[in-house]
Amino acid sequence: MFNRYRLISGLALGLFFSAAFLSADEYPGKYKLNSASNPLYEEECSACHLAYPPALLPQRSWQVIMDNLDKHFSENAEVDDKTAAELGRYLQQYAAEKSRDYLAQKFLRSIANNDTPLRISKVPYFLKEHHEMPQRMYKNNPKVKSLSQCETCHQQATQGNYHEEQINIPGFGAWED
């Protein structure tokens, strides 16, 4: 006799086990961050650099960055108190600990509990992902200059997409691992 409950239960279990055994490469969102957008954050931060997805750093890192805007990587990036409060709330709300994105969790798990990285390019997972890249492709490349210029090579970085298939290094072309 056909039992609808058994069929639905079987399908649900099948989907669960299929998802549980997907490798990281088969996980469709591996290199995508789904952070909420914030027009104020984008306006204030992208005036000088990519408005980095908050999910790339833990809350403690964003707190230190926000507390030291007067000496933000050798620049004065101070904003008024109201703006600072709104930016701080946004960064805390969407920091790595708050994200369910695979990439954000990889970043977070690579950071020691007692470490407070202030540069995304110093996070261990970031370093692991970029270790094969010769310095001539970025450091000695006047169109890139440093690994902190994500959007220069990651063609869809502003949309939160860091997949290898979207990498195009100026002067070198598409990245082939």
JOVENZI-V376807 format. One record per residue. N is the residue number from 1. BURIAL is I if it has 16 or more other ideal C-beta (glycine too) atoms within 10 Angstrom, else O. Layout:
BEGIN
n->N burial->BURIAL
n->N burial->BURIAL
END
This chain:
BEGIN
n->1 burial->O
n->2 burial->O
n->3 burial->O
n->4 burial->O
n->5 burial->O
n->6 burial->O
n->7 burial->O
n->8 burial->O
n->9 burial->O
n->10 burial->O
n->11 burial->O
n->12 burial->O
n->13 burial->O
n->14 burial->O
n->15 burial->O
n->16 burial->O
n->17 burial->O
n->18 burial->O
n->19 burial->O
n->20 burial->O
n->21 burial->O
n->22 burial->O
n->23 burial->O
n->24 burial->O
n->25 burial->O
n->26 burial->O
n->27 burial->O
n->28 burial->O
n->29 burial->O
n->30 burial->I
n->31 burial->I
n->32 burial->I
n->33 burial->I
n->34 burial->O
n->35 burial->I
n->36 burial->O
n->37 burial->O
n->38 burial->I
n->39 burial->O
n->40 burial->O
n->41 burial->I
n->42 burial->O
n->43 burial->O
n->44 burial->I
n->45 burial->I
n->46 burial->O
n->47 burial->O
n->48 burial->O
n->49 burial->O
n->50 burial->I
n->51 burial->I
n->52 burial->I
n->53 burial->I
n->54 burial->I
n->55 burial->I
n->56 burial->I
n->57 burial->I
n->58 burial->I
n->59 burial->I
n->60 burial->I
n->61 burial->I
n->62 burial->I
n->63 burial->I
n->64 burial->O
n->65 burial->I
n->66 burial->I
n->67 burial->O
n->68 burial->O
n->69 burial->I
n->70 burial->O
n->71 burial->O
n->72 burial->O
n->73 burial->O
n->74 burial->O
n->75 burial->O
n->76 burial->O
n->77 burial->I
n->78 burial->O
n->79 burial->O
n->80 burial->O
n->81 burial->O
n->82 burial->O
n->83 burial->O
n->84 burial->O
n->85 burial->O
n->86 burial->I
n->87 burial->I
n->88 burial->I
n->89 burial->O
n->90 burial->I
n->91 burial->I
n->92 burial->I
n->93 burial->O
n->94 burial->I
n->95 burial->I
n->96 burial->I
n->97 burial->O
n->98 burial->I
n->99 burial->I
n->100 burial->O
n->101 burial->I
n->102 burial->I
n->103 burial->I
n->104 burial->I
n->105 burial->O
n->106 burial->I
n->107 burial->I
n->108 burial->I
n->109 burial->O
n->110 burial->I
n->111 burial->I
n->112 burial->O
n->113 burial->O
n->114 burial->O
n->115 burial->O
n->116 burial->I
n->117 burial->I
n->118 burial->O
n->119 burial->O
n->120 burial->I
n->121 burial->O
n->122 burial->O
n->123 burial->I
n->124 burial->O
n->125 burial->I
n->126 burial->I
n->127 burial->O
n->128 burial->O
n->129 burial->I
n->130 burial->O
n->131 burial->O
n->132 burial->O
n->133 burial->I
n->134 burial->O
n->135 burial->O
n->136 burial->O
n->137 burial->I
n->138 burial->I
n->139 burial->O
n->140 burial->O
n->141 burial->I
n->142 burial->O
n->143 burial->O
n->144 burial->I
n->145 burial->O
n->146 burial->O
n->147 burial->I
n->148 burial->I
n->149 burial->I
n->150 burial->I
n->151 burial->O
n->152 burial->I
n->153 burial->I
n->154 burial->I
n->155 burial->I
n->156 burial->O
n->157 burial->I
n->158 burial->O
n->159 burial->O
n->160 burial->I
n->161 burial->I
n->162 burial->I
n->163 burial->O
n->164 burial->O
n->165 burial->O
n->166 burial->I
n->167 burial->I
n->168 burial->O
n->169 burial->I
n->170 burial->O
n->171 burial->O
n->172 burial->I
n->173 burial->O
n->174 burial->O
n->175 burial->I
n->176 burial->O
n->177 burial->O
END
